Amino acid sequence: MTTLVKQGRVRVKRKTKGETGKRDPVTARTIATFAVPYLQHLDKSGQPVGPLPPFADDAEVMTALYKSMVLIRTFDGRAISLQRTGQLGTYPSCLGQEAIGTGVASVMAPDDVLLTTYREQAAHVWRGVTLKEIFQYWGGDERGSDFAGPRRDFPVCVTIAAHAVHAVGVATAMKLRHEPRVAVCILGDGATSKGDFYEALNLAGVWRLPVVFVINNNQWAISVPRHAQTAAETLAQKAIAGGFEGVQVDGNDIVAVRQAATEAIETARAGGGPGLIEALSYRMSDHTTADDAGRYRPANEASKHRSEDPVTRLRAFLGDRGWWSKEQEESLIAECKARVEEAKEAYLAIVPEDTTAMFDHLYETLPPALAAQRKIAQAGDDE
């Protein structure tokens, strides 16, 4: 790991009761120490804070990352406007978190499997999911989960932390088949407080599975701040209980995220076992369009994090190296708007499925209660 600035030590202590009835503190021998590495390559202004990994010197690679992040930001804004006008369902914005999904997905192999929560549009698009499919899914049409590109990637998991266990199952199959593939699970900070998460870490560590967990730590689990979720100093250290390494990175630094993901995924692919990355970011938006963060979050808190913006940071880095110009920026914005608009029109032109479709993939044989509901839905469709 390039930069190690955070360390913690775990000491085992005990107290013994003497004959006098008083407790005399006795420090036991230290049986283990643990360190949590922290990685950052670009500061808030886009300036390197130390030696950069080789890929950061490749203009083609870095501009591709930037273009994808700008596309996602453009899409995100359009999705919110569609929801506000009743043309899209409840939608979770990924504003300010584009570097995490982009950085992780950019180093995955095509045959790897991605399992995500509901705020990783950036990872999906890099992997080949179309903008139309994402619109379709958040418009309430499950056919949007039938990805045209990454056929083995899992659909969005709205149930908190459940996909961490799914990732372990996928990685177990990969290991049993002796396949050089990796399962990558991206989840939020709130998910790390769920039992599913800990169970997944435990099995991943015991079985030395080819799985990498990426925590998008945007500081809020709906209305619950990170400090109220767990007393752990870092979320990365939770990997220690599973018997493998956890690292913390600046999640608004695309170079740091990509470097950490590269190391963790390559290790897992080579048989070195699981890894965990805690990517520090901030949720600039409401939890979803059905939420009002102003009810529980200080009014000026989000504004304090604007200077950490991952898109602005990367644009500054590219500009300083002479890899990006004002003309290229204007052209990219126009291109992104056109692509998003094309996807929007394609989504709005889709003929909705019958209401009964929601019942068709739940059970091999529908239970009587649901069968009765399906008949009611069918009657409504026929009217």
N, C-alpha and C positions, 0 to 999 in steps of 0.2 A: 504494500500500500504506500502511496507516495508521501502523504502527509499524516503524521500521527501527533495530534495535539490534545487528545483527551484520553486520560487513563484513569482506571478505577481499581481499587484493590479490595478484595473480599477477605476479611479476617474472621476466623472462628474464635469466639470468646465464650468463656464460661465463668460462672461464679460458684464457689464452694462455701459451704457453711461450716465454720469451725466449732470447737467445743464451747466457745464463749457465746455462741449464738449470733455473732456478728458475721456478715458476709465480707470476705476479703476477695477483691478482684484478682483473678488469675488469668493471664492471657495465654491461651493455648498456642501451640506451634502453628504456623501458617501452613496449611496443606495445599492451598491453591491460590493463584492470583490471576486476574483477568484484566485484559485491556480492551477498550473499545476504540478502534481507529476512526478518525474523522478525515474525510477527504474533500478538498476543495482545490480547484485549479484556476478558476476565474473569479475575481472579486465582483462586487456589485457593478463596477464600472466596466467590466469586461477585460480587465487587465490580469495577466497571468500572475499567480502568487508564487510560482516556482516552475521547475522544469515541466514541460507538457508531454503527454504521451504522443507517440508518433502520429496517430491519426489526426491530431489537432493541427498538424503541419500540412495536412492535405486539404487544399482549397475545395476540391470537389466534394469530399466527404462533409466538410463543415457547412458548405452552402446547401447541400442536400438536407441536412438536419434543420437548417434555418427555414428553408422553404416549406418543409413539412410542418414545422411549428406555426408558421404564419397561416398556412392553410387551415390548420385546426382552430386557430384563434378566429379566423374569418367564419368558419363553419359554426363555431360556438355562438358567436353573436347573432348569426342568422337563425339558429335553432331557437334562441331565446325570443327573438321577435316573432317567429312562427307560433310559439307557445302563447305569447301574449295576445295573438290575434285568433286563437282557437284552432289553429291548423296543426298543432303538435300537442302531445300530452305533456305531463310533468317531465321536466328535463333538468339534469344535473350539470351545471356548468363546470368546465375544467380550466377556466381562466386563471392564468398564473401558474399552472401545473403541467404545462405542455412538455417541459424538458424531461420529466420523469418517464412517461410512456414512450416518447420518441427515443430517448437515450437507451432504454432497456430493449425495446423492440428492434432497434437498429443493429444489435449484435446477435440477435437470435437467428438460428438457421431455419430455413423454410420448413423442415420436418419437426422442429421443436413444437411444443404445444403451449399456447398462452391461455391462462385462466385469469379473468379480471373481475373486479367489482365494476360499479356503474359510472366511474369517472375517468375512464382510460380510453377516450376516443382517439387520442394521439397514438397509442400503441396499436389499436385496431387498424387505423388507416395506414400506418407504416407496414403492417402485416398484409395489407391487401383488401381489407374490408372497404366497400365503397361508401361514399357519402350518402348515396340514396338508401343503402341498407340501414345506415345509422338513423337517418330520418324516419325510415319505415318502422324500425323497432320502437323508437320513442313516440311514434304516432299510434302505437298500440297494435301493430301488425307483426306477429311473431315470425313471419316469413323473412323479416329483416335479419333474423338470427341464422338464416340459412346462407352463410357467407359464400360468395362466389369465389373468393380467393383462398384464405387459409381454412381448408375444409376440416381440419382436425382441431382447430382452436375452439374452445368452449364459448357458448353464448354468454352474454352479460349475466353476472350473478348479483341479484339484488339482495338476496338473503345474506346477512352479514356473516362473513368468515366461513360459510359453508363450503366455498370453493377451495379453501385451504386443504380440507380433507380430500376433496376431489383431486387436487393436484398431487397429493401423496399417492392416491390410487393410480393416477396416470403414470407417475414416476416409477411406481412398483412394477407396472406392466412393462415399462421400458427396460428396467433392470432385469426382469425375468427373461425377457426376449434378447438380452445382450445387445440392445440397440444404443448407438452413440447419440442419444437424443436427450433433451432436457425439458422438464416442465417448469414454466415460469408463472408464478402466482403473484399478482399485484392486488394489494388490499389496502384499506385505510387504517389510520391509527386507532380508530374505535374498534376495529375488528380484532386487534391484538389483545383486547380484554375479554374475548369470548373463549369458551372452552374448546370450540372447534380448532381454534388457532393453536392452542397449547398441545392438543392431541396430535395435530399435524406435525408440529415441530418435534414432538417426542418420537413419533414413528419415523420421520425423515432421518433423525439422528441415529436411532437404533439400527435402522436398515441401510444407512449410508446411501440414501436415494439421490438420484440426479434431479434435484428440484431446487429452485431458487425462489425465495420469498422476497418480495419487494414491498416495503411499507411506504405508502404515500402519506407521510405525516404532514397533513395540512393544518394541524393544530386544533381541529374541531371535529367532533363526532356529532353531527347535527348541532344541538345547542350545548353540548358538553365539552368544555375545554380540555385540552390534553392533560393539564395538571390535575384535573378532577377524575381522570380515568384510571391513572396508575401512579404509584409512588416511585416507580423505577426512574432512575436518572436519565436513561435513554431507552428507547424501544429496541434498539439493536442488541442490547445486552440480554434480551429475552431468548436469543438463540443459544446463549451459553447453557441454559438449562436443558436444551436439546442436544448438547454435546458438539456444537459446531460454531463457526465464527459468525459474528454479526458485526457489520460496519455501518457507520453513519456518514452520509454524504450531504453536501449542499445540493438539495434537490432542484434549485434554480440555476445550477451550473451544469449545462449539458455535457461538458467535457468530463466532469467528475462522475456524473451518473453513468455515462457510457463506459468510462474506465472501470468503475466498480462492477458494472454488469458484465463487462468482458471477463474480468478475473473470476467472478463467481460462476458464470456459465461455463467457462472453459474448465474450471476445476471440477464442476459437476459432470461435465461431459467426459472427462478423463477418468472418472471413477473415484474422485476425491471426496465425494459426499456433498451434502446440501450446503447452501449459503443463505444469508439474510442481509438485505440492504435496507437501512432506514433512510429514506430520502426526505430531508427537511424542506418543507415548502410552506405555503399559506393559502387558505381558501379565500380568495378575493371576493367571491360571490356569496349569495345565499346557498344553503345546503342544496336546495333544488328550487325550481320556480314556484313550488308550493310552500316555500319557507320565507320567513322574514327575519333575517339575522339581526335587524335593528332591535328586536325584542329582547335579545340576550347578549349581544356583543357591543362593546363600547363603540360609539360612533366614529372615533378617529383611529381605531385599531387597524382597520384594513389599509387606510391611507399610509400608515407607517411602514407598510411592507411593499408599497409600490416601487420603491427604489431597488427592490430585489428582483424585479421582473425578469424572467428568463429570456424572453424574446428580445427585449431591449439590450440585455447583457450580451447576447450572442451577436446581435447586429453591430454593437460597438466593437466587439472583437474582430469581426469580419472587416469592418471599415478601417480599423487601425492597421490591418494587414494589406489593405488595398484590394481586398477580394470582393468588396461590395460598394455600390455607388447609389446615388439618389435615383438615377435613371433605372437601375435594376430593381430598386425598391418599388418604384411606381409601377413598373411592368409586372412585378410579382403580385402586388396588391390587386391590380386589374385582373390578372389571370386567376387568382384565388376567388375573387368575387364571381367571375364568370363560371368557374367550376362549381361553386356552391349553388349558384342560381340554376345551373343546368340540373344539378342533383335535386334541388327543390322542386323544379317543374316535373321531373321524372317521378318523384315521390307523390306529388299531388295528383298525377295522372293515373296512379295505380288504382285499380278497382278493388275495394275492400273485400276481404273474405266474408263468408257467411258467419254469423255469430256462433254457429255450431262448431266452428273450427277450434274454439278454445277447449272443447271436450275431446277432440280427436286423438290427442297424443298423451293423455294422462294415464290411461289404463288400457290393458289389452281387452278387458271386458268391463264396461262401465258399471259401477255399483248402481243398484236400483234408484237411489235418491238422485244421482247425477243423470241417470238415463231419463228420469222424469223431467229434470231441468232442461236437458237437451231438447226434448220434445217441445217444451214451452218456447225455447229460443228459436227452434225451427219454425214454429207457427208464426212467430214475429217476423222472421225473414220472408216468409211466404206472403205476408200481407202486402 
